[in-house]
Amino acid sequence: MKKDYKTEFGAPTRRAAARWLAGIVCTTALTVGMFVAPAGAEGQLNIYNWGEYINPEVLKKFETETGIKVKLDTYSSNDEMLAKVRTGDTGYDIVFPSVYMQDIMANLDLLEKTDINQYEGFKNIDPQFLRAKTDPKGEYCLPYAWGTVGIGYNRKVLGKDITGWKDLIATVKAKNLKFALLDDMREVLGVGLILNGKSVNSTDPEDLKQAAQTIIDMKPYVAAFTYESRPMVWAGDIAAAHYFVGAMIDVLQDPKTLGYVIPEEGATMYQEDICVLKTAPNKENAKKFMEFYTRPEVAALNIAQQTNGTPNVPARALEPENLKNSKEINPPDDVMKRLQIFVDLGADIRKYDRMWTTIKTAQ
């Protein structure tokens, strides 16, 4: 999704950025404030986050207020982050794992207890976002941001707005069009599971076989499994794409052409949390950043660029009107009830690996 942190299609957001530009951003180090100091130096904070999943203005504000210099490195997947952290002395203080990855890291004893839930600003966090099984009270990590995974589409190509997967598939079949699916095992199999009325965390072999067959049946209309579909949809090269809510950055720029829908059949959601590593050389600075991020105006500043949802309740009132009023970015309660979030499957993930291979190799 990116060539140089900005694209002709607009500023990418979280997964809409990190995933799309995986190969580029994962090796990129962004240093905020033109200052580089050794890990552990006084007045330093080393952050490891998804590519472009934080507004640089937030980091500048933190630097200005505290005098602490921030160094930001980026990754493109939970697995990449975990592999790096497990090497040991990375010098990183803060990471932003998805909820299921937070549980994995907690079980590996990689996370520091911060007692952030005792800080006065923690009252701003919606309790429903305390989703980590290993941290039900928020003693370790701070809920950061969340979003949905739905369908971005080109209204002009489809000739209509769509309501979900069944509507999309019927339309592309009737008009001989193509769409894209994410190159993501859990997300794609999640679509198959949802369309068959199953949990996206099912480990039942029959559920997974049925889900895989549902995706295989779509393949004649699938142009690609890719994260790089946003420009393809905008240009009209494909009719639609399985994508993250970060695609709303495009929709907001060209609403006559583009749309984004959370499928009526249901969808997955993601959530990332701010966690401090047990090996963090600057633990106190890391805790100061977590406290800083509980402030509504800070969370709102971040979300204004990201087009994600925020767990910070008062921050929602500070969002720009076009984000605040977006049912795609801030879904109503009835839609929220149709969302599912991934959990760590342990050794059962091998069952998904086998089905993913079956999908990819099917003709």
N, C-alpha and C positions, 0 to 999 in steps of 0.2 A: 504494500500500500504506500510505500514511500520511496522517494528517490533521495530526498535531502531534508527530511522533516517537514517539508511543505510540498504539496503537490498541486498540479493544476486542478485537481478535483476537490481541493479544500484540505484543511488541517485534519489529519487522521486522529482517531481517539482510541484509547486503550487497546482492546483486542482488534479494533478496526485498524489500529496502527501497528501494534506490536506484532500481531500475527502476520499481517500483510507483508511487513518488511523484515520478516524474521531473520533472513540471512544477512541483512545489512546491519540492523540495529544491535544485534546481540553482541557484536564485537566493538560497539561504539561506546566511548566514554564521554559523557557530557560533563564538563566542569562548570559549575555555576559560580560566577563572580571572579573568574580569572585568577583563582588561587588554588594551588595544589600543595598539600602538606602531607607528611608521612602519616600513615594510619596510626591513630592513637594520639596525634598531636593535639595539644590543648586548643579548644575552639574549632574543632573539626567534626563533621558529621558525614558519614559515608553511606549513601543510600543505593540500594540495588532494587530497581523497579522495572515493570513492563515498559517497553519502548513507548515513549510519549504518553505515559499514563499519569502524568502529573503536569499541571500548568507551571511553566518556569516562573511565572509571577508569584506563585505560592512560595517557591524556594527563595526568591529574591526578598520577599516580605519577611520570611523567617531570618534570613541573614541580616537584614537591616535592623530588625528588632532585637536580635540576640547577639550579633557580632560573631556568630558561629558560621564558619565557611562550610558550604555544602558541596560535596562531590557526588555526582549521580552517574552510575553505570546502569545499563539496561540489558534486559533479557527478553526472550520471545516465547518462553513456555515455562510452566511450573517445573517440568523435568529438568530443563536446562539450569534453572535457578538452584534446584535441590542438588544437582550434581556438583555445581560450583561450591555451594555452601559446605557440602560434605567433605570437600578436600581439606577443610580445616581453617587455616589462618588466611582468610580472604581479606580481612580488614573491613568488611562490611558491618554496619551497625543495624540497619533496618532493611527488611524485605517485605514484599507484598504478596504473600501466597493466597491462592484461592482457598476456600474453606476446607475442602477435602485435603489439600496439600498442607494446610496448617495442622490438621490432625495427624498426618503422616510425620511432619516435622516434630510435633510434640511427642509422639511416640518414640522418636529417635533421640529425644532429649536435646533438641537443637535450639529451643526457644527460652528466652529469659522471662521470668515472672516480673511484670512491671507494676502490678496493682493499679493499672490505669483506671479501673472501675471505681477507685477511691477518690479520683480527682473530680473536682466540682463540675467540670465541663462534661463529664461522662453522662450526666443527666440528659444531655441533648441527643443521645443515641437511642434510636427506636429499639426496644428489647427484642423484637422479632428478628433482628439481624445478629443476635448472639447465637449463631448457628453451629459453631465448632463444637463437636461432641466433647473434645478435650478441654474446652474453655467456656463452659456454659454461663459463667458469671462475668466474663471479660477481664479476668485477672492477668491475662498475658497479652492479648492483642486488641487492637481497636478497629471495629468495622470501618471500612474506608469508602468503598464504592461498589455499586452493583449494576447489573443490566440484564437485558433479555437477549435471547438468540432467536431471531425470527426470519422474515423474508423481506429483502429489499427488492423492489420491482420497478419496472419502467411502464408507467401508465399508457404511454403512447404506443408501445409495442404490443402490450396485452390488450389494449383497447378498453380497459376497465380497471377498477380497483378489485383486489382479491381479498378473500376472507381467511384463507388458510391453505394448507397443503392440498387438500382434495380439490379445492377450487382452482388452484394453480395448475395441478396436474391435468385436470379436465380441460383447462383453457389451452395449455401448450399442446396437448394432444389434438384438439380441434383445429388449431392454427398451425401445427407443425413447427413449433418453436422449441427453444432450448433454454435450460436454466442451469445454474451451478450449485453444487453442494460443497460444504467446507471440507477441506482435507484434514478431517479431525474424526478419529475413530469414535469417541464417546458421543460427540454431537450428532454424527450421521446415524449411528445405531440408535441414538436417542430419538431421532425422528421416526425411525421404523418402530420403535417400541411404543411411542406415543400414538402413532396411527393405529396400533393394534390394542390400544387401551391398557398398556403395561407401564410399569414403573421404569424410569430411565436408569435405575440402579438394579434392575432384575438380573439375577444370575442363573435363572432357569434356562437350561439349554434349549428347550422348545420355544420359549419366548424369544431367545436370541436368534434362533434359526428363522422364525417367522419374521422377525424384524429385518434380518438380512435379506430375506426373499422380497420383502416389501421394497427395499432399496434397489435390489437387482431389477425388479420390475420397472423401476423408474429410469434405469440406465439408458434406454434408447433416447431419452429426452434430456440427459445430463451432458452438458458440454464439457464439464471438467470438475474435478475435485480440487478446489483451490481457495486460497485466502485472498487472491488478487482479483476479485470479481467486481469490486465497486466501479472501476472505470468501464468495465465491460457492460454493466447494467446501464450506466449513464449514457454511454455511446449508443446503446440499443443493439449491441452485438449479441447479447442474450436478453431474454425477457425478464429474468429474475435471478436472485441468488439467496441461498441460505446464508444469513449473515448476522453479525452482532448489531446491537442498537446504535453503535457508533456510526452506522450508515446514516443516521439521522442528520449528521453534519451535511451530507449531500442533499437530503430531502429538504432541509431548511433553506438551502441555497436555490433549489429548483423544484418547488413543490408542484408545479404544473406537469412536470415530466416524471418525477420520482415519488415513490411511496415506500413505507415500511409498515409491516403488519406483524403483530404477535398472533400466530395462527389460532383460530378458534378451537382447534383440536387440542391445544395445549402447546407448551414450549419449555425449553430449559432456561434457567437463569444462572448467572455467575455472580460471585461476590468475592472481593479481595479484602484482606485485613492488613493493618500495619502491625508488624511483629518485630521485636527486638531479638537479635541472635544472642545466644548464650556466650558466644565468642566475641561479641561486640567490644571493640576497644574504647568506645565513647558512649557508654551506657547512659550516663546522665544527660548528655546532649540528645540521645535518642528519645529519652523520656520527655525531654522538653519539647521535642518535635511532636510527639504524640499529644501532649497537652495543648500545644499550639493548634493542632488539627481538630481539636474538639470545638473550636470557636466557629460559630455559624458563618461568619463572614469569610473565614478561610476556606471552609468546605464549599461555600457558594462560589468563591473565586475559582476554585478548581473545576467544579462541575460546569461552570459557564463555558469553559473550553472543551470539556470532555463529552458532553451530552450523555452522561450516565446518570443513574439515580444516586442519591446519597442517603445513608442511614441517619444523617444528622437532621432531625426534624425541623428545628427552627431555620436551618440553612435553606430549606425548600422554599420558604417565603421570600428569600432574598435572590432567588434565581431570576434570570431574565424572563420576561413574560412568555416568550415563545417556548421556553423550556418548561416553565412552571405549568403551563396549560397543555402541554403535550401528553396525550394519553399513551403514547408510545414510550416516552421517557419516564413518565410517572403514571403507571397503569392504575386504573380503579381497582377496588377490592375484588370484584368478581373475576377480573383478569388475573390478579395476583394469585388467586386460588387455583388457577390452572397451570401455574409455573412449578417446575421441579428443579432441584439442584443436585448435582452429582455428589456422591460420597465415595470415600476410599473403599475399593472392592477387595483389597488385599490380593491374595493369590488368584482369586476368581477373574482378575483382569485378563488372564490368559484365554479365557473363554471368548472375550471380546476380540482379542488379537486374532484368534482363529476365524471368527466371523468377518472381521475386517479384511483378512486375506481373501476369504471367499468372495466378498463384495468386489474387491479390487480386481480379482482375476476372472470374474464372470464375464462371459461374452454377451 
